[in-house]
Amino acid sequence: MQPSYLLRLLALPLIPTILASRIASAPPSDTVDLPKRQLDIADAGDKLEGHDGKTSTNGALVNTTFNGKSVPPGIELNEDNLDSSISDGGYWLVEFFSPYCSHCKDFAPTWQTLYEFYYTQDPVPQTSGSGQSESDLNSFTRYYNFKFAKVDCVANGDACSAKDVKAFPSMVLFKDGEKVKTQRGGKDLKFMSEWVEEVLETIRPGSRPKAGPTLPKVGDKEVEKTLMPEQPPLPAGKGKAGAAASRTTSSTKSTVSATRIPDTPNPAGKSIPLTAESFQRLVTTTHDPWFVKFYAPWCHHCAAMAPNWQGMARQMEGKLNIGEVNCEVEKRLCKDVRVRGYPTILFFRGGERIEYDGLRGLGDLVSYGSKAVAVGEPVMDVTAAQFEKLEEEEEVIFLYFYDHATTAEDFAALDRLVMSLIGHARLVKTNDPLLSERYKISTWPRLLVSRDGKPTYYTGLTPQSMRDFRRVLAWMKTVWLPIVPELTASNAKEIMSAGRLVVLGILSRDRPEEFASDKREIKNAALEWIDKQTQVFQLERQELRFAKQLRIEEAEDRNDQRALRAAKLIRINMDDIERKEVGFAWVDGVFWERWVRTTFGISVLSDNERVVMYDYDHQRYWDVTMTGNPIVPSRTSILETLPRVVSNPPKISPKSTTTALGHVWWVLKGQVWEHPLVSAVFALGFVVGMVVMARRHVRVERMWSPAQGYFRVGEKAGGMDGLLGGNSGVAAKAD
């Protein structure tokens, strides 16, 4: 062995000593700058004591306690789950540290106390057994959707570099995966608390104490609880427990008045005017459902809606709290809830909200309110028999399959979906083996939607994808309409989504028998089309799999390792295959007669029931079959025409939606048949106009001079005054 290699081997044990000496000799400051290139020192020596020091005898992390509550070990993220975790909605305050950094070790107790202090806070008054875990709606983590975590940058150097961490320790605030703010260097507990309080106040305005909370000393395990502003009234009927909950710690001896609230919501059947103070007390800091209207007195739409709103409040007596906010008086409150137009109608529950964008008729408001009442109830657990009965009542049902291994975190993610589905679809869960057998479920948890008995499966199978609220909700929005919905003003934009061709039945409720038959024919055509497209989808996917397998076998035969790796890395992505999305719907051709007539040139009153295939993006439609006959609400007529329309290019020539000139023509045509007197006046005016134009044309012909060519009326020609006595000069010379 050469001497140089021997010296290198002898120098290996000195690496930990050299690194430690470099850290110790660093100049005193709040941070330690990272080297430009991360060194792999994982095996250079024994790792130092854990970052927070909360370990058992065998080195495992253990729970701690603060103010008498159990605190789980802090979340430790790594390269595999960092991005997916911080992108899972809400706020994440993440500390990036090195276990070898002296400043990080000095800051560790401060970080641990900060985490324990906020984790155990009670944002709203707690009842016995509540607020003990972050999945509880009353917990700090769930109430503010705010989490603490840390990343060991020695073990996860690439992750820290990707987040542009340049010093230890670094605290980074993320919101929905995006970096919001960064603080480098260890700070004291007061500084960190002020930073957190500023963020919490932006999440829920008015929910934090103005002077800030009473902070513990670093390392303490209890502190006097700070009374949060505008705490909601305590529930009625809690007896001694309610009285006890109204007191603060014995050191202050201060009490909170235990105002009783009614056992039932909306006892008077009225819409309650809300101020900023009462909104905070009754809506924001409670879990009671509220349906609230934000309006302005000068708004005509608000005034027109007022009787229906009050009527809805009467019908919701004892069922749902109804409120209203005058935005001319409560301008700050309306700004905080981001009101951009009047009226704005929002549904609130448990700190979450969703905007109502439906119609404002009394029946529409009552229907939505009735469905919103169910939000306060747990997701219904159904058997196979109960589900079959629901299918007879509901057009769209989301079904969540679970088993004995499904965790509380899975159910918490499921509960978050309920509010977004109000007014759209029903959500239930099951562990009935008969339903699992019916839908061939072999992995749990699993989610599908049943539309008119036709299942569509959510493609995510991993626990992380099932808990991804945004991803699941995005999929739900694509399938929460019935297979053949009615086209209305509230869902027209959703039905006519980008890139979609809509098979639109123009029907009339005035002929009940034909109406039911036509709807059934359109639905049968839709179901058969979906079946065919599913078969085509599976065939295309199988062909792609075959192609991938052929590439692998070919590379193996040639012993080409590079080609083999490339072939195995091929991902089969069906989204890359271009296909025309097709939707089905029907519209009341009598109620929307004017829109149908001016858009497609069809009147259900004279043309009977018809079908058009509408490409909204390109403002074109098809209303005839290959033979030139009108498309009628018939399964055969629709399915024979649809493949020719979706082909590229279409095998049937499209028509453009009616232009402004076409609109005028249809108006005039209607007037001719419906109002003969108006038609006669129009015809007389047309004749008079033609006569006037003809006489003007004769006069222009006479304005010709062989010597000087054309000249304008009122101007001189050859020194003579114009016909109208003008004094201007010659208009034009002869060519």
Buried (B, 14 or more C-beta within 10 A) or exposed (E): EEEEEEEEEEEEEEBBEEBBEEBEEBEEEBBBEBEEEBEEBEEBBEBEEBBBEBBEEEEEBEEBEBBEBEBEBBBBBEBEBBBEBBBBBBBBBBBBBBBBBBBBBEBBBBBBBBBBBBBBBBBBBBBEEBBBBBBBBBBBBBBBBBBBBBBBBBBBBEBBBEBEBBBBBBBBBBBEBEEEEBBBBBBEBEEBBEBBBEBBBEBBBBBBEEEEBBBBEBEEEBBBBBBBBBBBBBBEEBEEEBEEBBEBBEEEEEEBEBEEBEEEBBEEBBBBEBEBEBBBBBBBBBBBBBBBBBBBEEBEEBEEBBEBBBBBBBBBBEBBBBBBBBBEEBEEBBEBBEBEEBBBBBBBBBBBBBEBEBBBEBEBBBBBBBBBBBBBEEBBEBEBEBBBEBBEEBBBBBBBBBEEEBEEEBBBBBBBBBBBBBBBBBBBBBBBEEBBEEBEBEEBBBBBBBBBEEEBBBEBEEBEBBBBBEBBBEBBBEBBBBBBBBBBEBBBEBBBBEEBBBBBBBBBEEBEEBBEBBBEBBBBBBBEBBEEBEEEEEEBBEEBEEEBEEBBEEBEEEEEEEBBEEBEEEEEEEEEEEBBEBBBBBBBBBEBBEBBBBBBBBBBEEBBBBBBBBBBEEBBBBBBBEEEEBBBBBBEBBBBBBEBBBEEEBEBEBBEBBEEEBBEBBEEBEBBEEEEEEBEEBEEEEEEEEEEEEEEEEEEEEBEBEEBBBBBEBBBBEEEEBBEEBEEEBBEEEE
